[in-house]
Amino acid sequence: MDAKPGGPPWEDILDFERTQAQMGGAKAVAVRNRFGMSLTRYYQLLNRTLDRPEALEYDPMLVHRLRRLRETRRRTRFARRLGLE
């Protein structure tokens, strides 16, 4: 499951998510150092990656977990906007 040099960028993003979840720490700094982008841009790319069929084939457990977390955050955000929370 480790990305090979020159592999698709989405594989590198998934590999990073898997290892970052285990290590914790300052994610913004780690994203800037590894990918050279802001955390906002990283999350945009991560969300696109989660919708790729290839990503689901590459690491189904990680993708399902991240999709579930994304959906929970969306529901919470929408409930707050509607005053339900």
C-alpha positions as CSV (number, residue, x, y, z in Angstrom):
1,M,0.0,0.0,0.0
2,D,2.9,2.4,0.2
3,A,3.1,4.8,-2.8
4,K,6.0,4.2,-5.2
5,P,8.0,7.2,-6.3
6,G,6.3,8.7,-9.3
7,G,3.0,7.1,-8.3
8,P,-0.3,9.0,-8.4
9,P,-0.5,11.9,-6.0
10,W,-3.7,10.6,-4.5
11,E,-1.8,7.5,-3.3
12,D,0.7,9.8,-1.5
13,I,-2.2,11.6,0.1
14,L,-3.8,8.4,1.4
15,D,-0.4,7.1,2.6
16,F,0.1,10.4,4.5
17,E,-3.4,10.2,6.0
18,R,-2.7,6.7,7.2
19,T,0.6,7.5,8.9
20,Q,-0.5,10.9,10.2
21,A,-3.4,9.3,12.0
22,Q,-1.0,7.0,13.8
23,M,1.5,9.8,14.6
24,G,-0.6,12.7,15.5
25,G,1.1,16.1,15.8
26,A,0.9,19.3,14.0
27,K,-0.8,18.3,10.7
28,A,-0.5,21.8,9.1
29,V,3.3,21.7,9.5
30,A,3.5,18.2,8.2
31,V,1.4,19.0,5.2
32,R,3.4,22.1,4.3
33,N,6.7,20.1,4.6
34,R,5.6,17.1,2.6
35,F,3.3,18.6,0.0
36,G,4.3,22.3,0.0
37,M,0.6,23.4,0.2
38,S,-1.7,24.9,2.8
39,L,-3.9,22.7,4.9
40,T,-7.0,24.1,3.2
41,R,-5.7,23.0,-0.3
42,Y,-4.7,19.6,1.2
43,Y,-8.2,19.0,2.5
44,Q,-9.7,19.9,-0.9
45,L,-7.4,17.3,-2.6
46,L,-8.1,14.7,0.1
47,N,-11.9,15.1,-0.4
48,R,-11.5,14.7,-4.1
49,T,-9.3,11.6,-3.5
50,L,-12.0,10.0,-1.2
51,D,-14.4,10.1,-4.1
52,R,-12.1,8.2,-6.5
53,P,-12.9,4.6,-7.1
54,E,-9.2,3.9,-7.3
55,A,-8.7,5.2,-3.8
56,L,-11.3,2.8,-2.5
57,E,-9.5,-0.1,-4.2
58,Y,-6.1,1.1,-2.9
59,D,-7.1,1.3,0.8
60,P,-10.8,0.5,1.5
61,M,-10.7,0.7,5.3
62,L,-9.0,4.1,5.3
63,V,-11.2,5.5,2.6
64,H,-14.4,4.3,4.4
65,R,-13.2,5.7,7.7
66,L,-12.4,9.1,6.2
67,R,-15.6,9.2,4.3
68,R,-17.5,8.5,7.5
69,L,-15.7,11.3,9.3
70,R,-16.4,13.7,6.4
71,E,-20.1,12.9,6.5
72,T,-20.3,13.3,10.3
73,R,-18.6,16.7,10.0
74,R,-21.0,17.7,7.2
75,R,-24.1,16.7,9.2
76,T,-22.9,18.6,12.2
77,R,-22.1,21.7,10.2
78,F,-25.6,21.6,8.5
79,A,-27.4,21.0,11.8
80,R,-25.6,24.0,13.3
81,R,-26.7,26.1,10.3
82,L,-30.3,25.1,10.7
83,G,-30.2,25.7,14.5
84,L,-30.8,22.0,15.3
85,E,-27.7,21.7,17.5
